[in-house]
């Protein structure tokens, strides 16, 4: 090749490398700005100051609302949702994408799916499901085998997700892990999709179980079946 062509190609490659470095620096700077701490104040709908906090900009609205619960405990069966002057924030939204440093948020009191529920839809099996305000989930499965009671436990988390194609209609998704075997060598993961009813009960829409690492779970090992109802107590 002509030495002049080689020199031009080397120069072009160097220019591209410089442009990529500049682009990466810009991305890092923008991300660093988003991560910076935000000083926020939160007021009740009545205007009363509830809290003044400094939070990481990447914190979600849901995580901040759960921290607020620890400072100002809401009434039973309720929790907080945060809102700006123009919009109610969804729990999964990052604060840095919607509020600026020094912003004031409003704490809306809404009905909560958190609570204790029981399902006794099947003979020989009683299930107690506890959904915490901190989004942790615990489950006790009591089976009656030949008149003898056996208790099993599962733990995990729960979250609210929008129904496909819906703007504000939420389903409750619960993920539970249960260890089984003489040496707790197996872990059964179960995923439940629940729909909250007007009376606060939870209707099972979908349930799926699998053995971690491979393998399927028989129906009698699942904590519930489609159509079962978890009643709040």
JOZI-V686838 format. One record per backbone hydrogen bond with DSSP energy under -1.0 kcal/mol. NH is the residue of the N-H (numbers start at 1). CO is the residue of the C=O. If there is no record, write none. Layout:
# JOZI-V686838
nh:NH co:CO
nh:NH co:CO
This chain:
# JOZI-V686838
nh:6 co:2
nh:7 co:3
nh:8 co:4
nh:9 co:5
nh:10 co:6
nh:11 co:7
nh:12 co:8
nh:13 co:9
nh:14 co:10
nh:15 co:11
nh:16 co:12
nh:17 co:13
nh:18 co:14
nh:19 co:15
nh:20 co:16
nh:21 co:17
nh:22 co:18
nh:23 co:19
nh:24 co:20
nh:25 co:21
nh:26 co:22
nh:27 co:23
nh:28 co:24
nh:29 co:25
nh:30 co:26
nh:31 co:27
nh:32 co:28
nh:33 co:29
nh:34 co:30
nh:35 co:31
nh:38 co:55
nh:40 co:53
nh:41 co:103
nh:42 co:51
nh:43 co:105
nh:44 co:48
nh:47 co:44
nh:50 co:42
nh:51 co:42
nh:53 co:40
nh:55 co:38
nh:59 co:56
nh:61 co:93
nh:62 co:91
nh:64 co:60
nh:65 co:61
nh:66 co:62
nh:67 co:63
nh:68 co:64
nh:69 co:65
nh:72 co:68
nh:78 co:75
nh:79 co:110
nh:81 co:108
nh:83 co:106
nh:84 co:87
nh:89 co:82
nh:93 co:90
nh:95 co:59
nh:96 co:57
nh:97 co:94
nh:98 co:95
nh:99 co:95
nh:102 co:39
nh:103 co:100
nh:105 co:41
nh:106 co:83
nh:107 co:43
nh:108 co:81
nh:110 co:79
nh:112 co:77
nh:115 co:131
nh:117 co:129
nh:118 co:231
nh:119 co:127
nh:125 co:122
nh:126 co:142
nh:127 co:119
nh:128 co:140
nh:129 co:117
nh:130 co:138
nh:131 co:115
nh:132 co:136
nh:135 co:132
nh:137 co:156
nh:138 co:130
nh:139 co:154
nh:140 co:128
nh:141 co:152
nh:142 co:126
nh:143 co:150
nh:144 co:124
nh:145 co:148
nh:148 co:145
nh:150 co:143
nh:152 co:141
nh:154 co:139
nh:155 co:177
nh:156 co:137
nh:157 co:175
nh:158 co:135
nh:159 co:173
nh:161 co:171
nh:163 co:169
nh:166 co:163
nh:171 co:161
nh:172 co:194
nh:173 co:159
nh:174 co:192
nh:175 co:157
nh:176 co:190
nh:177 co:155
nh:178 co:188
nh:180 co:186
nh:184 co:181
nh:186 co:180
nh:188 co:178
nh:189 co:210
nh:190 co:176
nh:191 co:208
nh:192 co:174
nh:193 co:206
nh:194 co:172
nh:195 co:203
nh:197 co:201
nh:200 co:197
nh:202 co:230
nh:203 co:195
nh:204 co:228
nh:205 co:193
nh:206 co:193
nh:208 co:191
nh:210 co:189
nh:211 co:215
nh:212 co:187
nh:214 co:211
nh:221 co:218
nh:222 co:219
nh:227 co:204
nh:228 co:225
nh:230 co:202
nh:231 co:118
nh:233 co:116
